[in-house]
Amino acid sequence: MTRTEIVVLGGGGHAKVLISILKKSHTYAVLGYTDPTPRGDILGVPYLGADDALSMLRRQRSSCAAAIGIGTVRLSLLRTERRQFLEALGFTLPPIVAPAATVNEDVEVGFASVVFDGAVVNSGSRIGQGVILNTHCTVEHDCTIEDDVHVAPGVTLSGGVQVGARSIVGAGATVIQAVAICADCFIGAGATVVAPISQPGVYVGTPARRLR
């Protein structure tokens, strides 16, 4: 089977896990990774240089795809900007689903999104572009996750939850059914969201309350 060539943008811990997923999928041939900091080989995948090396790679290998290996844990436009940078260079950014993830019927996963090992996405859910569904998170039926959201390890989103663009739902947090969270929110680790959130900010505790 012919494998699709792909390059990973980023060289930290998140990129390491992403590279491992790509290698296990047997769908992709990982050419290398880019990062402002040289880190040597990662899981046998070579360092290609800083992000400006991607322009030359794109010219040399026009069919090469790309994946974003940056796992932000704070509110930031970084992943959005890097996604737009790769798109402007002409890279395709396929959705990446780990072999050990469960994505059930009638689910849409957008470009540049990654579903990590042990994650479960149930029927009727819509996942936007550039989304991270991290290890062992649960996205129940009919959820809507907008672009560039990071759902951290162990999160539970109950049925019908909506999470606005660029938000982060911290490790082990729970959002009860049919609750909507607006864009640019940070839900702290272990928090429980029991009511809609309509104002951007940082929310912590059980029930979750706005910290700032």
C-alpha positions, 0 to 999 in steps of 0.5 A: 500500500502506498503511504502518503508523505507527511511532515509534522510542524512542531517538535515537543511532546505533543509532536512526539505523540502525533508522530507515534500515531502517524507511524502506527496508522500505516497510512503515512510516511513521516518525512520529518518535523520542523521546529524553531529548536533543533531536537535531533531525531524524534522516534526515528523521524529527522529534524528538517529545520525551522518552519521556513524549511516548509516552503522548500519542502512544498516545492520539492514534494508537491503532494506532501501533507502536513500535520500540526504537532503543537499542543497549546495548553493556554489560550493562544492563536498559535495553532490557528496561525500555524494552520493558516500558514500551512494552508497558505503554503498549499499543504493539505492537512488531513484529519488524523485519527489514531488506530486506538481511537473510536469514531462512530458513525455519522461523525465529521472530523475537520481538516488538521484535527487529531483524535488521539489514542483512546478518545471516543467520538460518538454519533452525530458529533461535528468536529471543526478544523485544527481540533485536538481530541486528546488521549482518553477524552469522550465526546458524546453524541451530537456535540459540536466542537468548533475550530482549533479547540483543545479537548485535553486528556480525560475530558468528558463532554456529555451529549449535545455540548457545544465548544466555541473556537479556540477554547481549551477544556482542561484535563479531566474536566466535565461538561454536562449535557446540552451546555454551550461554551463560547469561543476563547474560554479556558476550562480548568483541569477537573472543572465541572461545567453545569451552565452555559458560558457566554463570556470568554475567560478562565473558568475553574472549580465545581461548578465552574466559575469565572476566575478572570 
